[in-house]
Amino acid sequence: MQALKEWAVVCKALEDGRQVVLLRKGGILEYKQGFEVKHDRFALFPTYEHQSKDGLQPDYQDKLDDVIKGQPAADNVITSFAKVLAVKEINDKSVLKKLEKYHIWNESYVNARMNYNPSKPMSAILLRVYKLDNPLSVSVLPEWAGCKSWIPIDIDAAGRTPAIDDEKFAKISSEVMEVLK
């Protein structure tokens, strides 16, 4: 299985059910081609670089302090994985505004990401997230460093619990799909 590197606070929001959509443009190492959803399921690999309250909606800013306090000392801990339900490339900022309640980034941060590498669209990715029953401690390898999205990782995602119950997720995913039409 592959893992997607994502802010630890976003991983927390996905696990809490506060977020169901990722908005991705790609990192510095992906500038030319932009972000690509290469896998339909993947582990969420929490990262601690570049996180900032300045990029978060007010209702989730305090969670960043908790996430930073819980940062592993050496290894990293994978606590969840995701299944991709839909991907839509977006060039229209008004569509991004309609997705605001489905993620934790604030409008300023989303607009800055949209303006980064303006010739490439933003990818909106609807995810179904599962918390692992047995979190996995992973030694961080040097080749995983840097601003790249995907890293190879070996995990067993057999024991898992949905972050959002089926009924609530069906309603939320229906709303998101309506926006992404």
C-alpha positions in Angstrom: 0.0 0.0 0.0 1.1 3.5 -0.6 0.8 6.4 1.9 -0.1 10.0 1.3 1.9 12.5 3.3 -0.5 15.0 4.8 -0.5 17.5 7.7 -1.0 15.7 10.9 -3.8 18.1 11.9 -5.6 17.2 8.6 -5.1 13.5 9.4 -6.8 14.2 12.7 -9.6 16.1 11.1 -10.2 13.2 8.7 -10.2 10.7 11.6 -12.6 12.9 13.6 -15.0 13.1 10.6 -14.6 16.9 10.5 -13.0 16.6 7.0 -13.9 14.4 4.1 -12.3 16.2 1.2 -8.7 16.8 0.4 -7.6 19.7 -1.8 -4.3 19.0 -3.4 -2.0 20.8 -5.9 1.2 18.9 -5.3 4.5 19.7 -3.6 7.6 21.4 -4.9 8.9 18.1 -6.3 5.6 17.7 -8.2 5.5 21.2 -9.6 5.8 20.3 -13.3 3.2 17.6 -13.5 1.0 18.7 -10.5 -0.7 16.4 -8.0 -1.9 13.0 -9.3 -4.2 10.6 -7.4 -2.2 7.5 -8.1 -4.0 5.1 -5.7 -7.6 4.4 -4.8 -6.7 3.5 -1.2 -3.8 4.6 0.9 -2.5 5.1 4.4 -2.5 8.6 5.8 1.1 9.5 6.8 0.9 12.4 9.2 3.6 15.1 8.7 4.5 17.9 11.0 6.2 20.4 8.7 4.4 23.5 7.3 1.4 23.2 9.6 0.1 26.5 10.8 -2.9 27.8 12.5 -2.9 30.6 9.9 -4.1 28.1 7.3 -6.9 26.6 9.4 -10.5 27.5 9.9 -11.1 28.9 13.4 -13.1 25.9 14.7 -10.0 23.6 14.2 -7.1 25.9 15.1 -6.8 24.6 18.7 -6.6 21.0 17.5 -3.2 21.9 16.1 -1.8 22.3 19.6 -3.0 18.9 20.6 -1.6 17.3 17.4 1.8 18.9 18.0 1.8 17.7 21.6 1.1 14.2 20.5 3.9 14.2 17.8 5.9 11.0 18.1 9.5 11.5 19.3 11.2 9.4 16.7 9.1 7.1 14.5 5.8 8.1 13.0 2.5 6.5 13.8 -0.1 5.7 11.1 -3.6 5.6 12.6 -5.8 5.6 9.5 -6.2 4.9 5.8 -8.5 6.2 3.2 -10.5 5.1 0.1 -10.9 7.5 -2.8 -14.6 7.8 -3.7 -14.3 10.6 -6.2 -11.7 13.0 -7.7 -12.5 16.2 -9.5 -10.1 18.7 -11.0 -11.2 22.3 -10.1 -10.2 25.5 -11.7 -13.0 27.6 -10.4 -12.6 29.2 -6.9 -16.3 29.4 -6.4 -16.5 25.6 -6.3 -13.8 25.5 -3.7 -15.8 28.0 -1.6 -18.8 25.5 -1.7 -16.5 22.8 -0.3 -15.5 24.9 2.7 -17.5 22.9 5.3 -16.0 19.6 4.2 -12.4 20.5 5.1 -10.4 22.5 7.8 -8.4 24.9 5.7 -9.4 28.5 5.6 -10.2 30.5 2.5 -6.9 32.3 2.5 -4.9 29.1 2.6 -7.1 27.4 -0.1 -6.7 30.5 -2.4 -2.9 30.4 -1.9 -2.8 26.8 -2.8 -5.1 27.4 -5.8 -2.7 30.2 -7.0 0.4 28.0 -6.6 1.3 26.7 -10.0 -1.8 28.3 -11.6 -1.6 26.3 -14.8 -2.5 23.2 -12.9 -6.0 22.5 -11.4 -6.7 21.8 -7.8 -7.7 18.2 -7.1 -10.7 17.8 -4.8 -10.7 14.2 -3.4 -13.7 12.7 -1.6 -12.4 10.2 0.9 -13.9 7.5 3.1 -11.5 7.3 6.1 -11.0 4.4 8.4 -9.2 4.4 11.8 -6.9 1.4 12.2 -7.7 -0.8 15.2 -4.0 -1.2 15.7 -2.0 1.9 14.9 1.3 1.2 13.2 4.7 2.7 14.3 6.9 3.3 11.3 10.5 4.3 11.1 10.8 7.4 8.9 13.2 6.7 6.0 15.4 9.4 4.6 14.0 8.9 1.1 10.6 10.0 2.4 11.8 13.5 3.2 10.9 16.5 1.2 7.8 17.9 -0.5 6.5 14.8 -2.2 3.0 13.4 -1.8 3.3 9.6 -2.1 5.6 7.1 -0.2 5.6 3.3 -0.3 4.7 1.7 3.0 3.7 -1.7 4.2 0.6 -1.8 6.4 -2.1 -4.2 7.3 -5.4 -2.3 7.2 -7.5 -5.3 8.1 -8.9 -4.1 11.5 -10.6 -0.7 11.0 -13.5 1.4 12.0 -15.1 4.1 9.7 -14.4 7.6 10.9 -18.0 8.5 10.2 -20.9 6.1 10.4 -22.5 4.9 7.2 -25.7 6.9 7.3 -24.0 10.2 8.1 -21.3 9.6 5.5 -23.9 8.8 2.8 -25.5 12.2 3.5 -22.2 14.1 3.5 -20.8 12.3 0.4 -24.0 13.0 -1.5 -23.6 16.8 -0.6 -20.0 16.8 -1.7 -20.8 15.0 -5.0 -23.5 17.6 -5.7 -20.9 20.3 -5.4 -18.4 18.4 -7.6 -20.8 17.9 -10.5 
